[in-house]
Amino acid sequence: MTTSVPSLPAADGPPRDPRLGPRAAAVLVFGSSAAVLVVEIVALRLLAPYLGLTLETSTMVIGIALTAIALGSWLGGRIADRVDPHRLIGPALGVSGVVVALTPLLLRTAAEWAPVLLLLVAAATLLVPGALLSAVTPLVTKVRLTSLAETGTVVGRLSGVGTFGAIVGTVLTGFVLVSRLPVSSILIGLGALLVIGSALVGRRARRRRRAVSLALATVAAGGLATGIAPGGCDAETRYHCARIVADPGRDSGRTLLLDGVRHSYVDIDDPAHLEFVYVRALASVVDTAFPEGEPLAAHHLGGGGLTFPRYLAAARPGTRSLVSEIDGGVVRIDREQLGLGRSTGIEVRVEDGRLGLGRLDADSRDLVVGDAFGGVSVPWHLTTVESLTDVRRVLGPGGLYVANLIDHGELAFARAEVATLAEVFPYVALLGDPADTGLDPEAAPDGGNLVVVAADRPLDAHAVQEALDGRRTGWKIATGDALAAWTGDARVLTDDYAPVDQLLQPSPSRTAR
């Protein structure tokens, strides 16, 4: 007589949870890992208007995100050994979804009303969802394990799925979502998806209905909260939060703000009106260096509101200006709100400035203008010997390079950039307010906008100074020994060494350029 023996769970692990099959497990791990990277990338864009788009800001966000991943993975694994992990997956997704949906409101409100708390709020909105979502992988892994014999297979498969999810989240956000949706919409939508996932883990009809209700509530609450939050944009471009502000003193005057910083002033009806002092300094140099009214072939690194290309088109009819502007959203604003016409001799290409420079023929330009900024700093790859050598390559005989810089405090970056220009060009000059640059021996440098000029021919410093005085800039020009003494032993910037963000000193105010 034979006796049947009931099957028993393996002694080295719990029975597999029938409610979480391999496909559901993979979806949970994939989705939660992707969500962590979406939140990280979008957080950089939310913080840029208040902290700047600098290496330090990026490093801080990445560091907090990695801390959240490490903390969530460690705690998730420990908790999974003590509590039924299936009970924790839904709450982890749900709480993450709510925090993610409210992140735009929390960050923008803190930035406007309690700036001292911004870093703390930013850390919390990254750490909480990041840790909870990272805990999903060890929780799901624990549910799927049945015996030590398959530990390697289960752990390896889910680890690979999670890594692939992180890759998809990164690529999807950088190449698709940010270019098509406002960052607030991305986070509200992601929050709603996480809430739906939290309610669907149990696969019950009642939970499906609850999922729909919670998702709708999340979208409504997040959308309403974002709508009343301070610091909104007229338009969210691929790189910036953009606004156009009308000048109450000039009917046709408009100011372009990018991430809260004044980047360009445009008089739509009078392009010869130059509001910003540094633009008047650029005009003073160009008007002195070339015969009056002579058309030029110019290339502009950075476009913004296209103030200077418009000026050249008006002051020098027939001038051909080619502009490399990396942000297509800014170009769209130029066309739709700032009156950029098609018959002005201005061609705008949506491209990186250095790549655009590399496509130009040698000796093809009379003038190259550098006015590209990421936040309040010149993109580092436009400041190096290699980049400036390319600038000199495209300039014809007698050509001129003029660039706008911003620095503060000891002006370490500005000094390094002047030293770098002197490495490439035989003639270099610096223009600025003597009190800001430190060229006034009786004043400590404070900083602000500076203009550097470089050429393969001597500059008429006296004529430039007269032009600066005529435009009421209050600026002075420095060349020769005075500029060499000002530069000191500043280190030359190269593609291998260009710590621009570290050399820059913080500005006491980020409201103007």
Secondary structure, 3 states (H helix, E strand, C coil): CCCCCCCCCCCCCCCCCCCCCHHHHHHHHHHHHHHHHHHHHHHHHHHHHHHCCCHHHHHHHHHHHHHHHHHHHHHHHHHHCCCCCHHHHHHHHHHHHHHHHHHHHHHHHHHHHCHHHHHHHHHHHHHHHHHHHHHHHHHHHHHHCCCHHHHHHHHHHHHHHHHHHHHHHHHHHHHHHHHHCCHHHHHHHHHHHHHHHHHHCCCCHHHHHHHHHHHHHHHHHHHHHHHHCCCCCCEECCCCEEEEEECCCCCCEEEEEECCEEEEEEECCCCCCCCCHHHHHHHHHHHHHCCCCCCCEEEEECCCCCHHHHHHHHHCCCCEEEEEECCHHHHHHHHHHCCCCCCCCEEEEECCHHHHHHCCCCCCEEEEEECCCECCECCHHHCCHHHHHHHHHHEEEEEEEEEEEEEECCCHHHHHHHHHHHHHCCEEEEEECHHHHCCCCCCCCCEEEEEEEEECCCCCHHHHHHHHHHCCCCCEEECHHHHHHHHCCCCCCECCECCHHHHCCCCCCCCCC
